[in-house]
Amino acid sequence: MADYTIVSVADVPDMAAEVGMDPDHFEIRFMRELLGLKNLAVTYERFGGGWRAPEGHTHRRGHRHTVQEEVYFLVSGRAQGKFDGDVVEIEPWTAVRVPPETARSFRAAGEDDAVFISIAAPQAGLDDVEFLPDYWED
């Protein structure tokens, strides 16, 4: 018998509040466990369009890793990514690879939500994350 797993994104719990993000403007669904992944992580992320977090808000933070490399694939909307201080515009159907040590953060650019699928390997868990408060300055 073939071995595979099918998971609907809608069946994966939204963990925005649990990771300190504003659930009214952000959605994050960690798919690793339900898919039974052992070596990588797949995550659905939605950044609310037309919204900017106020100073000191958790949604302004960035992060980097010790060992985990990530690829962010923008499925819909427009986004901005900030990488070690460089802000770049990201169009739909674009993939961005970020090595572990590079600080990164994303947000919607415009009024539409920005929806990403991110893939990370090796899956290192939250112990591998360094959060950077107030990474976005505007």
C-alpha positions as CSV (number, residue, x, y, z in Angstrom):
1,M,0.0,0.0,0.0
2,A,1.3,3.5,-0.9
3,D,2.3,5.8,2.0
4,Y,1.2,9.4,1.7
5,T,-0.7,12.1,3.7
6,I,-3.3,14.6,2.6
7,V,-4.1,17.6,4.8
8,S,-6.4,20.5,4.0
9,V,-5.0,23.8,5.2
10,A,-8.5,24.6,6.7
11,D,-8.1,21.5,9.0
12,V,-4.8,22.8,10.5
13,P,-5.3,25.0,13.6
14,D,-4.4,28.7,13.3
15,M,-1.7,29.4,15.8
16,A,-1.3,33.2,15.4
17,A,-2.3,34.0,19.0
18,E,-0.1,31.2,20.4
19,V,3.0,32.6,18.7
20,G,2.3,36.1,19.8
21,M,0.9,37.5,16.5
22,D,-2.3,39.4,16.1
23,P,-5.0,36.9,14.9
24,D,-7.0,39.8,13.4
25,H,-4.2,40.6,11.0
26,F,-2.1,37.4,10.8
27,E,-2.8,33.7,10.3
28,I,-0.2,30.9,10.7
29,R,-0.9,27.2,10.2
30,F,2.0,24.8,11.0
31,M,1.4,21.7,8.9
32,R,4.5,19.6,9.9
33,E,2.8,17.4,12.5
34,L,-0.4,16.7,10.6
35,L,1.6,15.8,7.5
36,G,3.9,13.6,9.5
37,L,7.0,15.4,8.3
38,K,10.3,14.4,9.8
39,N,12.9,16.5,8.0
40,L,11.2,19.7,7.0
41,A,8.4,22.0,7.9
42,V,5.6,23.4,5.7
43,T,3.6,26.4,7.0
44,Y,0.7,28.5,5.7
45,E,1.0,32.2,6.5
46,R,-1.4,35.1,5.8
47,F,-0.4,38.7,6.4
48,G,-3.4,41.1,6.5
49,G,-3.5,43.7,3.8
50,G,-3.7,47.4,4.5
51,W,-2.5,47.1,8.1
52,R,0.7,48.3,9.8
53,A,1.4,47.3,13.4
54,P,2.1,50.1,15.9
55,E,5.5,50.5,17.5
56,G,6.2,47.8,20.1
57,H,3.6,45.4,18.6
58,T,4.7,41.8,18.2
59,H,3.7,41.9,14.5
60,R,6.7,44.2,13.8
61,R,9.3,41.6,14.8
62,G,11.7,39.7,12.6
63,H,13.6,36.5,13.2
64,R,16.6,34.5,12.3
65,H,17.7,30.9,12.9
66,T,20.8,29.0,13.9
67,V,20.4,26.0,11.5
68,Q,17.0,26.3,9.7
69,E,17.0,27.5,6.1
70,E,13.6,28.7,4.8
71,V,11.9,29.3,1.4
72,Y,8.9,31.6,1.3
73,F,6.6,31.2,-1.7
74,L,4.1,34.1,-2.2
75,V,0.9,32.5,-3.5
76,S,-1.3,35.6,-3.6
77,G,-1.2,39.3,-2.9
78,R,1.8,41.5,-2.9
79,A,4.4,41.6,-0.1
80,Q,7.4,43.2,1.3
81,G,10.3,41.3,2.8
82,K,13.0,42.7,5.0
83,F,16.3,40.9,5.0
84,D,19.1,42.2,7.2
85,G,17.7,45.7,6.7
86,D,17.1,45.5,2.9
87,V,13.4,45.9,2.0
88,V,12.3,44.2,-1.2
89,E,9.0,44.0,-3.1
90,I,7.7,40.5,-3.7
91,E,5.2,39.6,-6.5
92,P,2.9,36.6,-6.5
93,W,4.4,33.3,-7.6
94,T,7.8,34.3,-6.3
95,A,10.0,32.2,-4.1
96,V,12.5,33.7,-1.7
97,R,15.3,31.6,0.0
98,V,16.6,32.8,3.3
99,P,19.7,31.2,5.0
100,P,19.5,30.7,8.7
101,E,21.6,33.6,9.9
102,T,19.8,36.3,7.8
103,A,17.2,38.3,9.7
104,R,13.9,38.3,8.0
105,S,10.3,39.5,8.2
106,F,7.4,39.9,5.8
107,R,4.2,42.0,5.5
108,A,1.5,42.6,3.0
109,A,2.2,45.4,0.5
110,G,-1.2,47.0,-0.4
111,E,-4.7,46.4,0.6
112,D,-4.9,42.7,-0.3
113,D,-3.7,39.9,2.1
114,A,-0.3,38.4,1.3
115,V,-0.5,34.6,1.4
116,F,2.7,32.6,1.7
117,I,3.6,28.9,1.9
118,S,7.0,28.5,3.7
119,I,9.2,25.5,3.7
120,A,11.9,25.0,6.2
121,A,14.7,22.5,6.7
122,P,16.1,21.0,8.8
123,Q,13.1,21.3,11.1
124,A,14.7,22.6,14.2
125,G,11.7,23.9,16.3
126,L,11.3,27.1,18.3
127,D,14.6,26.6,20.1
128,D,16.3,27.5,16.9
129,V,14.5,30.9,16.5
130,E,15.9,34.3,17.6
131,F,13.1,36.9,17.6
132,L,14.1,40.5,16.8
133,P,11.6,43.1,18.3
134,D,10.7,46.2,16.2
135,Y,12.4,44.9,13.1
136,W,10.1,47.0,10.9
137,E,10.7,50.7,11.6
138,D,7.7,52.3,9.9
